Amino acid sequence: MIMKNFWFSYQNILRRELLKKNYFTFFRKIFGCIYKFVTRFLRHKFSINSVNLDKIDKKDFSKLSLDNLFINFNCDKGSYFFYGKEKIFSHNYSIFYKKYLNFLKDKKFKLLELGSHEGKSLASFYFYYPRAIMIGANINPFQMKYQSKRITELFVDVSSEESLTSLSNHLDNELDVIIDDASHNLRDIIIAFSILFKKLKKGGIYIIEDINQFEVFKNLNPYVNELTPLEILKSIQEKKDFESSFLDEETKKYLINNINDIKIEQGSMIMKKKNISDIVFIFKR
Ligand SMILES: C[S@@+](CC[C@H](N)C(=O)[O-])C[C@H]1O[C@@H](n2cnc3c(N)ncnc32)[C@H](O)[C@@H]1O
């Protein structure tokens, strides 16, 4: 399985460079990826710069609240995290994860996180949802600092429909929960949602974090006159027609017919005097 997943990531990383016509990077990555895989494998085997969660004494963590787990792993989903020595008050999303996902607490379920980075949130979820099987997908899948039999890391580039479709085809089982915490770019959020929402089980939940962050980081929305993901979701909720360059008619119909409910919430992180912690939970029929 490790080899199958590595091969998936490796092929897709190389295909992405070819599609972008980055031929030099393509050849560099042929060797670079193998080197990264071998060093990552050795790092994991000997736990160098990485932590094997399966070997940690669970007693220390099993009683912690989700927020305390986020704080422990220095994840910005918590009420605060440290950037160097600076304490930063952050998204404070645990309230909403508890509100909407608590029914999964002791269940076996499958979660995919887009934008898994070092795996801080997956490590927190590992202890909070002790039977969850998790997949972390990232543009650099070799960043993960936490390992476990319950965690898989894969490559995805959420700005590429081709890469998202390839990820969707690779994931054979249907998913219970998908979290998008990747690029936060307006178009990427919409195309990832349009492709991966179909991968959710009936009754599954698709979560989009920081869904309006591009209002503060303008480079994440270089598009003119495009509906935002929230505007699209509100139109679906209110059963109003809408236009988006990033959704075809068939996908629009699929979303309208398969979204059961949408809950929009707001966490606490302030940047440039604006709250950047809008989070949405989308429930599949
Ligand atoms: C905010 S961090 C995620 C933090 C992590 N989810 C956590 O809670 O600890 C965003 C991650 O998305 C990744 N990312 C950025 N652009 C991406 C893209 N186009 N496709 C996939 N991942 C991307 C970044 O490399 C980074 O690791």
Ligand as a Chemical Component Dictionary entry (heavy atoms), coordinates in Angstrom:
data_LIG
# 
_chem_comp.id                   LIG 
_chem_comp.type                 NON-POLYMER 
_chem_comp.pdbx_formal_charge   0 
_chem_comp.three_letter_code    LIG 
# 
loop_
_chem_comp_atom.comp_id 
_chem_comp_atom.atom_id 
_chem_comp_atom.alt_atom_id 
_chem_comp_atom.type_symbol 
_chem_comp_atom.charge 
_chem_comp_atom.model_Cartn_x 
_chem_comp_atom.model_Cartn_y 
_chem_comp_atom.model_Cartn_z 
_chem_comp_atom.pdbx_ordinal 
LIG C1  C1  C 0  -2.900 26.253 6.231  1  
LIG S1  S1  S 1  -1.782 24.997 5.724  2  
LIG C2  C2  C 0  -2.604 23.589 6.338  3  
LIG C3  C3  C 0  -2.451 23.361 7.798  4  
LIG C4  C4  C 0  -2.954 22.006 8.246  5  
LIG N1  N1  N 0  -4.198 21.636 7.629  6  
LIG C5  C5  C 0  -3.143 21.996 9.731  7  
LIG O1  O1  O 0  -4.256 22.284 10.181 8  
LIG O2  O2  O -1 -2.165 21.745 10.434 9  
LIG C6  C6  C 0  -2.091 24.907 4.021  10 
LIG C7  C7  C 0  -1.370 23.782 3.293  11 
LIG O3  O3  O 0  -1.892 23.725 1.953  12 
LIG C8  C8  C 0  -0.850 23.445 1.070  13 
LIG N2  N2  N 0  -1.197 23.931 -0.277 14 
LIG C9  C9  C 0  -1.053 25.180 -0.782 15 
LIG N3  N3  N 0  -1.437 25.204 -2.077 16 
LIG C10 C10 C 0  -1.835 23.950 -2.382 17 
LIG C11 C11 C 0  -2.323 23.349 -3.564 18 
LIG N4  N4  N 0  -2.455 24.043 -4.692 19 
LIG N5  N5  N 0  -2.633 22.041 -3.518 20 
LIG C12 C12 C 0  -2.479 21.323 -2.383 21 
LIG N6  N6  N 0  -2.009 21.827 -1.236 22 
LIG C13 C13 C 0  -1.693 23.135 -1.227 23 
LIG C14 C14 C 0  0.362  24.171 1.653  24 
LIG O4  O4  O 0  1.553  23.547 1.194  25 
LIG C15 C15 C 0  0.148  23.987 3.147  26 
LIG O5  O5  O 0  0.809  22.835 3.564  27 
# 
loop_
_chem_comp_bond.comp_id 
_chem_comp_bond.atom_id_1 
_chem_comp_bond.atom_id_2 
_chem_comp_bond.value_order 
_chem_comp_bond.pdbx_ordinal 
LIG C1  S1  SING 1  
LIG S1  C2  SING 2  
LIG S1  C6  SING 3  
LIG C2  C3  SING 4  
LIG C3  C4  SING 5  
LIG C4  N1  SING 6  
LIG C4  C5  SING 7  
LIG C5  O1  DOUB 8  
LIG C5  O2  SING 9  
LIG C6  C7  SING 10 
LIG C7  O3  SING 11 
LIG C7  C15 SING 12 
LIG O3  C8  SING 13 
LIG C8  N2  SING 14 
LIG C8  C14 SING 15 
LIG N2  C9  SING 16 
LIG N2  C13 SING 17 
LIG C9  N3  DOUB 18 
LIG N3  C10 SING 19 
LIG C10 C11 SING 20 
LIG C10 C13 DOUB 21 
LIG C11 N4  SING 22 
LIG C11 N5  DOUB 23 
LIG N5  C12 SING 24 
LIG C12 N6  DOUB 25 
LIG N6  C13 SING 26 
LIG C14 O4  SING 27 
LIG C14 C15 SING 28 
LIG C15 O5  SING 29 
# 
